[in-house]
Structures are given as C-alpha cells and as structure tokens.
Amino acid sequence: MKYAWVLAMAVVMACLVGPRLESCGPFPIDMLFTTYHGVLPAELESGQVGVLRPHFYRRDLLLAYRTLSGLQPAGARAAGRREATAASAVSEAPRSPVEAWMDARKAITPVPAPKEVRTDKKVPGADYEFFQNCLGDAFVNAATTLSKRVAQWGAGSANVAEWVRGQDQVFQNCPGGEAIPKELTAGDPLLAADRRYQIAAAEFYAGKFEEAAGDFDRIAKDAASPWHEIAPYLAARACIRQGTFEDDDDKMAEATERLRGLLKNAALRERAQALVDFVRARTEPQHRLVELGKELMQPNAGPRLERVITDYTWICDHLEESSDEAPAEKSDVVEWIKAFQAREPAIAEWRAKRTMPWLVAALVSADVKDPAGAELVAAAHAVPASSPAWASVTYWGIRRQILAGDPDAARKWAEQALAAKPPVATANLLRAERLKVAQDWTEFLRFAARTPAAISFIDAENPASPDDVRKKPAAFDKDAATQLDEHVPLSLWADAVKNDLVPRNLQADLAQAGWVRAVLLKDAATARTMAARTAELRPELAGEMKTYLDAQDAAAARFAAVFLMLRGPGFEPVVRAGFDRGSPVMERDMLRDNWWSLVEERPDGDRDANHEALYDLYLQGEMGPEGFLSKEQRAAGEAEWKVLAESAGNSVNFLAGEAIAWAQAHPQDPQVPEALHQVVEATHFGPADGKKSKEYSKQAFDILHRRYPNSEWTRKTKYWY
C-alpha cells in the first residue's frame, strides 16, 4: 500500500529529513486565556492537564490520557531538559552545531570560509515548502573530525586544507546542489578515506540517494576506513530518504532488511531499531499503531515516550488523511480520542469502565436533555481537586448545568471551584462560566476580567511570560468586550472606570475608549469625566486630555477631540479582547492597526480561534451574558451602538468629515494645516473604505495646498490617497 506522505513529523523522521520551515511575515502576537491546541507544559509537568477540549492536538490528548489513567507523561520532556541543562553547564555560552562548525572552520585560514551555511532545502516538487536537509549532528561530526585531523596533520597542512575544501562542498548541498567533491586517488590514505565519506554524504544531501547508498556500501566493506562501521546505517538512511520522497515501498523494504542486519551491532542497535520502527509505521501503519498503543501505556517509559507519542500521532493523522481503516485490534486510548474529538456519545463507555478519561468524554458529549446528566454531574462533583481530571470534569460539569438551565447550581459550583485557586487557564474558563450566568452589573464586573495564560504567534502557543503579564496584567475576553462595546450603555461605563471590581489597567482602557465613545455620542459631560479619568490613569496622555478639557466651548472641544484622535491612531470607541494595540496610542502601527472600524463583520461561520473556548458556552456565537442588564439598560446600550456604527462606523470618514468642516469654518485656526495633513495620512494608513475616503483625501489635500502653501504640513503632504 502506498501513501502520499511527503514528510513525516516524527522524531525519527527528523533524523532523516528534518522539520519543514514555513514562510513568515509580520504577524501580531495574540493573548490567549486558555490554550487552543493543547495542554500547558507547566500543568502537564505538575501532573495536571487543565481543562481538556476536543480540538486539542492528538499528542496532547495522548499525554493527557496517560495522566488521567494514573501514569506520569512528563518523564521524556523532563529528562530532555535535564540533559540540556547539563550540556549548558559545560559552556557558559553554548553554540549551535552550525556555529560550532563555523568557528572550527574559520581557524583554517588557507581556505577562505563561506559567509554562512544554510541547512534548509526546498521539498522536491513543492514551491514553498522547505525541510532541514542537514541536521545538527552533521555539523557536530564535521567539527569533531576536523579537530582530530588538525591534531594529526597540523592546522596549516595541505591535508587539512583539502579536507576542509571537501567538507565545504558537502555542506553546499544542504540548501542546493550538486556539489560533489572529487575522489582523491593519491596521497594520505586517511584523507582519501575521509574524501570517500564526504562524497557519499554530499550525494545524500544532493538527493542522489542511489549513488549515496552505493558509496556507503563500498565504505562499509573497507575495514581500513574510519567510517566503515557507521556506513551500513547511513546506506539504510539513504534508502529511507529515497523511499520517503519518491513514495517507494520497495526502497523502504530494502531499508528494513539493511537495518535488521544491524540490530546485532551493539553500537548501532538503538538507532537501527528506531529506523525499523519508523519504516514499519509507514508500511504497516495499522499493526504499528496497535504496538504503539500498548507501549504508550507502559509506566516509566522514559525518553522513549516522546518517540512513541510522536509516531503514534503521525500514524493516526495519516490514516485519517488517507481514509484508511483503523486496525481491527483497537486500544482504549484510540477509541477515547476518537470519541472525545468527535464528541461522540460516551456514557455507555464510562458506565462500563468508570475511568476518568471516559468521564470527561461523557460530560463533553452528553446531550443536555439526557437523563444521565445528573449521574454525570454527581460523578464530576465527587472528583477531588487533587485529581488531574478535576479541572476538566468541573468545567464540563458546570457547562452542562448552564446549558441544561440550572444557573443557580452553576453559579455555586463555579464559585466553589474558583475558591480552590486553580491555575490561570482553568480559572479563566471558570470565570467565563460564572460570567455567563451573571445576574447583575456587579456580578458582570466581578467576573469579566481574565489573566493572560498563553500567547500565540501564527499557529504556535507558548505560556504567558512574566513580561506578558506585566504588559497586560488583566484583560477582557470576547464575552465581556462584546457586551461592553455593543450592549452596555455609556452610563455604566462611567461607573466601571472608577469601580474597584475592575482592575486598574482595565479602568484605564475603559476611560480612554469611553472618552472617544462619549465624544462620538455628543455626550459632553461624560466625555469630560472620561477625559479626566484617562489623564489620571494614563499620565502619558494627561497633556492631550488637558488640551481637550481646556477648550473654551463645545465646538472647540469637539474639534480638539477630533484633532487628538487624528494625531493618535490608537484611539477607538471600543475595548479590545486580549492584548491592546501593539503600538502606543499616539504612534502609527506598522501593521496598520490604526483608528477604528465598527462596520467590519466576521464572515458567517468564521470562528475566532483566540476565543474558541467561549463557543463551548455560546453555541450560537453571540458572546456574553444576557441577564445582567435591565431591559432599559440594554436598550440604551444597543441604541448607542447603533448611533456609533451609523455615524462613525468608519473612523477615517468620520474624522475627515469633521476636520474638513472645521477647516472650512475656521481657516485661521493654526491647527488646521496639521489636521488636514493628518486626514490625508489617515486615508492612507487607516481603514479607508474606497470612494468616500478618496474624496476626503483629495479634498483635504486641495485645501491644504491651496490655502496653506508655505506650511510645513503642506510640504510633508506630497500625495493624496
């Protein structure tokens, strides 16, 4: 059977091909209140798994299954860290393998050293995918061998110079090729033997796998070569790489035969067995999956656990992609992950087995109308806080009560769980549940704030660092932010900016956004209150707020506000979920996160991964509690939002219209030239909407150049957009 598997994301495969490298660009870093892809490492290493959710990566669910089953999964990772710590203790400034090679290489001055050595190469047949062709061991081996040859021949010898020339050619094949060193037919026998090894290695990296395997075979037969013992293993690697890239099962079978012949070699046995396992994972995936399932549940798995989990995950992923059947012999963990990820009914399995993994799966999947719900909730309540399953069964149990229409029980359970002071990610999820059933404004404020648990960059997640927490010690998630922006009236914003239930940094966020909001709604009294509070909480904006507060009349105050918003691209009439804008309020953002737009809608069915957990509670996608506002308060808040969206939904057009109107009515105002310049800039760097924004841009440009030809702002405004 053949599979279209170009590259394997397994530990063993990293030794053969290496990880793919993705293209990159300027991407924002997002705050997460809980992880989207898997378990936080700190929880896992402490014997906990946090709140498990169905879309977690399969490998994290495998580790979680072990933990919930009473096995500690962190041994491999902890051991790896201990080894890294020990290695770093040897040198105060450890170098990467490539750097170590380059340092050794530069010492051979008779042969000019390359400026850099790249290790990644384009995947054959792909346009934008790359893999790490030359791995760290290759550079470590080269540096070690060079050190030995220098000790034997001398750094300035012709032999060392020739050896280095050959090795330079070997590494030229890492990103490209072909650069194959020439064989040496005369001279030092050791240098000639090294050259034959360099030729085979260069062929391997150049993708000439048949030639590489043949040359490694010839080296294996040369007992005088220092490379004859490792050569059979490398020939097998060449067969595997060829079989992988060319999807050639015959080559994989050949590699297996070669490797089995090495299992009696004590020095190569472990590495050979690892490659045999890899090949069988590709050629006999169903059978290998069963074996891995059994290995997974072995206690004290040690460093091998990482390989077992990675290979297991890889096989499952590719069986899924190729639509092949799962093995006839099934393991409990396979069935659990399948049921959990698909949210398949699991009550029968839980009743039959009474294990923690199946209790979690049953709580996740059971219909809220299922009469077994009370039984599941009772079982979840009985799980002690010390259990690694506690966070999961508590969260999913409370969710079940909420969706089943028992908010009083959910409130009580959530507050009891929060009183146990769970880890941040779990606490955030529990606070989200408690907010869902908030009964009034006070309860809303009590549970609205969350703490950063992780950050995401593109598709990668990492635990939040102390710097991340200092940057934003408390934040709103989308449930609270949506309600504040679209449903809470400005009168309650005015309460929140001085309410001790709201963390001080969030009071500042609300005051700053509330000032913009009040200006747009023409609520001068609230705008002044918000400006004064912003100046108090954000001293860096105190001067700007004072200018606004010192305005002599309502019209002047409104233009002062518009002028300040034009100069400050970070002002907006809404609070954000997660991190604030990446740049300071008064600075333009390089990712064009400037000013605001209230009219951009998320496409139907498009979910926001940063807030994915909230969709467990808000099945229809509309975020936030409903019962915390009175009917009158909600109506007032929604009416205000409608006014904001209709009158100032596009910040560029709103600010441009206001500034141009002021410029035409007050041509002698010395601030007008700069305001017109800022209008043109906003149409370029802000959320311009096309035709209307272009009209404003040209109008501001024309007024500026016609009336103020000698202004420095005119000289700075060379184009309109």
Rosetta blueprint (number, residue, H / E / L):
1 M L
2 K L
3 Y L
4 A L
5 W L
6 V L
7 L L
8 A L
9 M L
10 A L
11 V H
12 V H
13 M H
14 A H
15 C L
16 L L
17 V L
18 G L
19 P L
20 R E
21 L E
22 E L
23 S L
24 C L
25 G L
26 P L
27 F L
28 P L
29 I E
30 D E
31 M E
32 L E
33 F L
34 T L
35 T L
36 Y L
37 H L
38 G L
39 V L
40 L L
41 P H
42 A H
43 E H
44 L H
45 E H
46 S L
47 G L
48 Q L
49 V L
50 G L
51 V L
52 L L
53 R L
54 P L
55 H L
56 F L
57 Y L
58 R H
59 R H
60 D H
61 L H
62 L H
63 L H
64 A H
65 Y H
66 R H
67 T H
68 L H
69 S L
70 G L
71 L L
72 Q L
73 P L
74 A L
75 G H
76 A H
77 R H
78 A H
79 A H
80 G H
81 R H
82 R H
83 E H
84 A H
85 T H
86 A H
87 A H
88 S H
89 A H
90 V H
91 S L
92 E L
93 A L
94 P L
95 R L
96 S L
97 P H
98 V H
99 E H
100 A H
101 W H
102 M H
103 D H
104 A H
105 R H
106 K H
107 A L
108 I L
109 T L
110 P L
111 V L
112 P L
113 A L
114 P L
115 K L
116 E L
117 V L
118 R L
119 T L
120 D E
121 K E
122 K E
123 V L
124 P L
125 G L
126 A L
127 D L
128 Y L
129 E L
130 F E
131 F E
132 Q E
133 N L
134 C L
135 L L
136 G H
137 D H
138 A H
139 F H
140 V H
141 N H
142 A H
143 A H
144 T H
145 T H
146 L H
147 S H
148 K H
149 R H
150 V H
151 A H
152 Q H
153 W H
154 G L
155 A L
156 G L
157 S L
158 A H
159 N H
160 V H
161 A H
162 E H
163 W H
164 V H
165 R H
166 G H
167 Q H
168 D H
169 Q H
170 V H
171 F H
172 Q H
173 N L
174 C L
175 P L
176 G L
177 G L
178 E L
179 A L
180 I L
181 P L
182 K L
183 E L
184 L L
185 T L
186 A L
187 G L
188 D L
189 P H
190 L H
191 L H
192 A H
193 A H
194 D H
195 R H
196 R H
197 Y H
198 Q H
199 I H
200 A H
201 A H
202 A H
203 E H
204 F H
205 Y H
206 A H
207 G L
208 K L
209 F H
210 E H
211 E H
212 A H
213 A H
214 G H
215 D H
216 F H
217 D H
218 R H
219 I H
220 A H
221 K L
222 D L
223 A L
224 A L
225 S L
226 P L
227 W L
228 H L
229 E L
230 I L
231 A H
232 P H
233 Y H
234 L H
235 A H
236 A H
237 R H
238 A H
239 C H
240 I H
241 R H
242 Q H
243 G H
244 T H
245 F H
246 E H
247 D L
248 D L
249 D H
250 D H
251 K H
252 M H
253 A H
254 E H
255 A H
256 T H
257 E H
258 R H
259 L H
260 R H
261 G L
262 L L
263 L L
264 K L
265 N L
266 A L
267 A L
268 L L
269 R H
270 E H
271 R H
272 A H
273 Q H
274 A H
275 L H
276 V H
277 D H
278 F H
279 V H
280 R H
281 A H
282 R H
283 T H
284 E L
285 P H
286 Q H
287 H H
288 R H
289 L H
290 V H
291 E H
292 L H
293 G H
294 K H
295 E H
296 L H
297 M L
298 Q L
299 P L
300 N L
301 A L
302 G L
303 P L
304 R H
305 L H
306 E H
307 R H
308 V H
309 I H
310 T H
311 D H
312 Y H
313 T H
314 W H
315 I H
316 C H
317 D H
318 H H
319 L H
320 E H
321 E H
322 S H
323 S L
324 D L
325 E L
326 A L
327 P L
328 A L
329 E L
330 K L
331 S L
332 D H
333 V H
334 V H
335 E H
336 W H
337 I H
338 K H
339 A H
340 F H
341 Q H
342 A H
343 R L
344 E L
345 P L
346 A L
347 I H
348 A H
349 E H
350 W H
351 R H
352 A H
353 K H
354 R L
355 T L
356 M H
357 P H
358 W H
359 L H
360 V H
361 A H
362 A H
363 L H
364 V H
365 S H
366 A L
367 D L
368 V L
369 K L
370 D L
371 P L
372 A L
373 G H
374 A H
375 E H
376 L H
377 V H
378 A H
379 A H
380 A H
381 H H
382 A L
383 V L
384 P L
385 A L
386 S L
387 S L
388 P L
389 A L
390 W H
391 A H
392 S H
393 V H
394 T H
395 Y H
396 W H
397 G H
398 I H
399 R H
400 R H
401 Q H
402 I H
403 L H
404 A L
405 G L
406 D L
407 P H
408 D H
409 A H
410 A H
411 R H
412 K H
413 W H
414 A H
415 E H
416 Q H
417 A H
418 L H
419 A H
420 A L
421 K L
422 P L
423 P L
424 V H
425 A H
426 T H
427 A H
428 N H
429 L H
430 L H
431 R H
432 A H
433 E H
434 R H
435 L H
436 K H
437 V L
438 A L
439 Q L
440 D L
441 W H
442 T H
443 E H
444 F H
445 L H
446 R H
447 F H
448 A H
449 A E
450 R E
451 T L
452 P L
453 A L
454 A E
455 I E
456 S E
457 F E
458 I L
459 D L
460 A E
461 E E
462 N E
463 P E
464 A L
465 S L
466 P H
467 D H
468 D H
469 V H
470 R H
471 K H
472 K L
473 P L
474 A L
475 A E
476 F E
477 D L
478 K H
479 D H
480 A H
481 A H
482 T H
483 Q H
484 L H
485 D H
486 E H
487 H L
488 V L
489 P L
490 L H
491 S H
492 L H
493 W H
494 A H
495 D H
496 A H
497 V L
498 K L
499 N L
500 D L
501 L L
502 V L
503 P L
504 R H
505 N H
506 L H
507 Q H
508 A H
509 D H
510 L H
511 A H
512 Q H
513 A H
514 G H
515 W H
516 V H
517 R H
518 A H
519 V H
520 L H
521 L L
522 K L
523 D L
524 A H
525 A H
526 T H
527 A H
528 R H
529 T H
530 M H
531 A H
532 A H
533 R H
534 T H
535 A H
536 E H
537 L H
538 R L
539 P H
540 E H
541 L H
542 A H
543 G H
544 E H
545 M H
546 K H
547 T H
548 Y H
549 L H
550 D L
551 A L
552 Q L
553 D L
554 A H
555 A H
556 A H
557 A H
558 R H
559 F H
560 A H
561 A H
562 V H
563 F H
564 L H
565 M H
566 L H
567 R H
568 G L
569 P L
570 G L
571 F L
572 E L
573 P L
574 V L
575 V L
576 R L
577 A E
578 G L
579 F L
580 D L
581 R L
582 G L
583 S L
584 P L
585 V L
586 M L
587 E L
588 R L
589 D L
590 M L
591 L L
592 R L
593 D L
594 N L
595 W L
596 W L
597 S E
598 L L
599 V L
600 E L
601 E L
602 R L
603 P L
604 D L
605 G L
606 D L
607 R L
608 D L
609 A H
610 N H
611 H H
612 E H
613 A H
614 L H
615 Y H
616 D H
617 L L
618 Y L
619 L L
620 Q L
621 G L
622 E L
623 M L
624 G L
625 P L
626 E L
627 G L
628 F L
629 L L
630 S L
631 K H
632 E H
633 Q H
634 R H
635 A H
636 A H
637 G H
638 E H
639 A H
640 E H
641 W H
642 K H
643 V H
644 L H
645 A H
646 E H
647 S H
648 A H
649 G L
650 N E
651 S H
652 V H
653 N H
654 F H
655 L H
656 A H
657 G H
658 E H
659 A H
660 I H
661 A H
662 W H
663 A H
664 Q H
665 A H
666 H L
667 P L
668 Q L
669 D L
670 P L
671 Q L
672 V H
673 P H
674 E H
675 A H
676 L H
677 H H
678 Q H
679 V H
680 V H
681 E H
682 A H
683 T H
684 H H
685 F H
686 G L
687 P L
688 A L
689 D L
690 G L
691 K H
692 K H
693 S H
694 K H
695 E H
696 Y H
697 S H
698 K H
699 Q H
700 A H
701 F H
702 D H
703 I H
704 L H
705 H H
706 R H
707 R H
708 Y L
709 P L
710 N L
711 S L
712 E H
713 W H
714 T H
715 R H
716 K H
717 T L
718 K L
719 Y L
720 W L
721 Y L
